[in-house]
Amino acid sequence: MAVGKEIRGKIKSVENTKKITKAMEMVAASKMRKAQERMRSARPYSDKIRNITAHLSQANPEYRSPYMRTGDGAKKVGFIVVTTDKGLCGGLNTNVLRAVTAKMRELQAAGVGVETVAIGNKGFGFLNRIGAKVVSHVIQLGDTPQLEKMIGPVKVMLDAFVAGSLDAVYLCYTQFINTMKQEPQVQQLLPLSAEAMQQTAEEKKAYGWDYLYEPDAPTVIDELLTRYIEALVYQAVAENMASEQSARMVAMKAATDNAGNLIAELKLVYNKTRQAAITKELSEIVGGAAAV
């Protein structure tokens, strides 16, 4: 039964694949919980530094940080593209890269130049393939993002914006909504909008004190805004990692279920083939006996 042997080989192969996808699903579920905790723990820091920076900025209305300057029209913009280092996570990277490509085409059609920074191996490879100008990149961040690894590429964009060679910087990542839903985001990081620096009445009460600046107000405000922007990038990477593990868990669960269905179908085909072979042998034996 050459056909039966071939089907048994396929069944064995799919069973091995099912074991792998099941293991990857369990690993992703474990990492997902840690990634979600890391993502949620980073949010209070971002809110706190935003509130302090907003109060400091409003306390010194005569100084306007270069991070908040606005121009008449954009001539060149930068993109910080956050993706994963590994695949097998469904359409996570595809969705955010599609949104980035659409935004880049829209700007290029208006005659605006584009520079990019890639955080993650998948985005770095994609940007190189489409011929985008990649000024810096960082890959292999691991399961725990470290700000010191990302600070170099991000600083390239910040320095270019302060120097005036870039008119705007966009942050592109996948926002974690819940385990089953992740949304690609293309948000303007620089210049910082006035709405982002607004405070509610409760926040104004909580931060309603005067400050003594050392060495001076511009230095303190610019340094705090830099930390705030870095916190936004870190938060985006943490959100992307939580989305990655959730998407991988869902994708591997679907792959495991599909493998189980395929095994059931192959076993049914194998049993039918085996039964047909047995029936044929019995028919030959009965036919031979009747001839004798």
Backbone hydrogen bonds, N-H to C=O, Kabsch-Sander energy under -0.5 kcal/mol:
donor,donor_aa,acceptor,acceptor_aa,energy
5,K,1,M,-2.1
6,E,2,A,-2.0
7,I,3,V,-2.2
8,R,4,G,-2.3
9,G,5,K,-2.0
10,K,6,E,-1.9
11,I,7,I,-2.6
12,K,8,R,-2.3
13,S,9,G,-2.1
14,V,10,K,-2.6
15,E,11,I,-2.3
16,N,12,K,-2.0
17,T,13,S,-2.1
18,K,14,V,-2.5
19,K,15,E,-1.9
20,I,16,N,-1.8
21,T,17,T,-2.6
22,K,18,K,-2.3
23,A,19,K,-2.1
24,M,20,I,-2.5
25,E,21,T,-2.2
26,M,22,K,-2.0
27,V,23,A,-2.3
28,A,24,M,-2.5
29,A,25,E,-2.1
30,S,26,M,-1.8
31,K,27,V,-2.5
32,M,28,A,-2.4
33,R,29,A,-1.4
34,K,30,S,-1.2
35,A,31,K,-2.6
36,Q,32,M,-2.5
37,E,33,R,-2.0
38,R,34,K,-2.2
39,M,35,A,-2.3
40,R,36,Q,-2.5
41,S,37,E,-2.1
42,A,38,R,-1.0
43,R,39,M,-0.7
43,R,40,R,-0.6
46,S,42,A,-1.5
47,D,43,R,-2.3
48,K,44,P,-2.6
49,I,45,Y,-2.5
50,R,46,S,-1.8
51,N,47,D,-2.2
52,I,48,K,-2.2
53,T,49,I,-2.3
54,A,50,R,-2.7
55,H,51,N,-2.2
56,L,52,I,-2.5
57,S,53,T,-2.6
58,Q,54,A,-2.2
59,A,55,H,-1.9
60,N,56,L,-0.9
60,N,57,S,-0.5
63,Y,60,N,-1.5
65,S,63,Y,-0.5
68,M,65,S,-1.9
69,R,66,P,-0.9
77,V,113,G,-2.6
78,G,168,A,-2.4
79,F,115,E,-2.2
80,I,170,Y,-3.1
81,V,79,F,-0.7
81,V,117,V,-2.9
82,V,80,I,-0.6
82,V,172,C,-3.1
83,T,81,V,-0.6
83,T,119,I,-3.0
92,L,89,C,-1.2
95,N,91,G,-2.4
96,V,92,L,-1.5
97,L,93,N,-2.6
98,R,94,T,-2.0
99,A,95,N,-1.8
100,V,96,V,-2.3
101,T,97,L,-2.5
102,A,98,R,-2.1
103,K,99,A,-2.0
104,M,100,V,-2.6
105,R,101,T,-2.5
106,E,102,A,-1.9
107,L,103,K,-2.1
108,Q,104,M,-2.8
109,A,105,R,-2.2
110,A,106,E,-0.8
110,A,107,L,-0.6
111,G,108,Q,-1.5
112,V,107,L,-2.4
113,G,75,K,-2.9
115,E,77,V,-2.1
116,T,133,K,-2.6
117,V,79,F,-2.9
118,A,136,S,-1.8
119,I,81,V,-3.1
119,I,117,V,-0.5
120,G,118,A,-0.6
120,G,138,V,-2.5
122,K,84,T,-2.4
124,F,120,G,-1.8
125,G,121,N,-2.4
126,F,122,K,-2.1
127,L,123,G,-2.7
128,N,124,F,-1.7
129,R,125,G,-1.9
130,I,126,F,-2.0
131,G,128,N,-0.7
132,A,127,L,-2.2
134,V,132,A,-0.8
135,V,116,T,-2.3
135,V,133,K,-0.7
136,S,116,T,-0.8
138,V,118,A,-2.2
149,K,146,Q,-1.1
150,M,146,Q,-1.0
151,I,147,L,-1.8
154,V,150,M,-2.0
155,K,151,I,-2.3
156,V,152,G,-1.4
157,M,153,P,-1.1
158,L,154,V,-2.2
159,D,155,K,-2.9
160,A,156,V,-1.8
161,F,157,M,-2.2
162,V,158,L,-2.6
163,A,159,D,-2.4
164,G,160,A,-0.7
164,G,161,F,-0.7
165,S,160,A,-1.6
166,L,160,A,-1.3
167,D,76,K,-3.4
168,A,76,K,-0.7
169,V,190,L,-2.5
170,Y,78,G,-3.1
171,L,187,Q,-3.6
172,C,80,I,-3.0
172,C,170,Y,-0.5
173,Y,185,Q,-1.9
175,Q,173,Y,-0.6
175,Q,183,E,-3.4
177,I,175,Q,-0.6
177,I,178,N,-0.5
177,I,181,K,-1.7
178,N,181,K,-2.2
181,K,178,N,-0.7
183,E,175,Q,-2.1
185,Q,173,Y,-3.5
187,Q,171,L,-2.7
189,L,169,V,-2.8
189,L,187,Q,-0.6
190,L,169,V,-1.9
192,L,67,Y,-2.4
197,M,193,S,-0.8
198,Q,195,E,-1.2
204,K,200,T,-2.3
205,K,201,A,-1.7
206,A,202,E,-2.0
207,Y,203,E,-1.7
208,G,205,K,-1.1
209,W,207,Y,-1.3
213,Y,211,Y,-0.5
220,V,216,D,-1.9
221,I,217,A,-2.8
222,D,218,P,-2.6
223,E,219,T,-2.1
224,L,220,V,-2.4
225,L,221,I,-2.5
226,T,222,D,-2.0
227,R,223,E,-2.2
228,Y,224,L,-2.4
229,I,225,L,-2.5
230,E,226,T,-2.4
231,A,227,R,-2.2
232,L,228,Y,-1.9
233,V,229,I,-2.1
234,Y,230,E,-2.6
235,Q,231,A,-2.6
236,A,232,L,-2.0
237,V,233,V,-2.3
238,A,234,Y,-2.6
239,E,235,Q,-2.6
240,N,236,A,-2.3
241,M,237,V,-2.3
242,A,238,A,-2.1
243,S,239,E,-2.4
244,E,240,N,-2.4
245,Q,241,M,-2.2
246,S,242,A,-1.9
247,A,243,S,-2.9
248,R,244,E,-2.6
249,M,245,Q,-2.3
250,V,246,S,-2.3
251,A,247,A,-2.6
252,M,248,R,-2.8
253,K,249,M,-2.1
254,A,250,V,-2.2
255,A,251,A,-2.2
256,T,252,M,-2.5
257,D,253,K,-2.5
258,N,254,A,-2.5
259,A,255,A,-2.3
260,G,256,T,-2.2
261,N,257,D,-2.2
262,L,258,N,-2.4
263,I,259,A,-2.4
264,A,260,G,-2.1
265,E,261,N,-2.1
266,L,262,L,-2.6
267,K,263,I,-2.5
268,L,264,A,-1.8
269,V,265,E,-2.3
270,Y,266,L,-2.8
271,N,267,K,-2.7
272,K,268,L,-2.2
273,T,269,V,-2.6
274,R,270,Y,-2.8
275,Q,271,N,-2.6
276,A,272,K,-2.4
277,A,273,T,-2.2
278,I,274,R,-2.2
279,T,275,Q,-2.7
280,K,276,A,-2.2
281,E,277,A,-2.2
282,L,278,I,-2.7
283,S,279,T,-2.3
284,E,280,K,-2.1
285,I,281,E,-2.3
286,V,282,L,-2.7
287,G,283,S,-2.6
288,G,284,E,-2.5
289,A,285,I,-2.4
290,A,286,V,-2.2
291,A,287,G,-1.8
292,V,288,G,-1.6
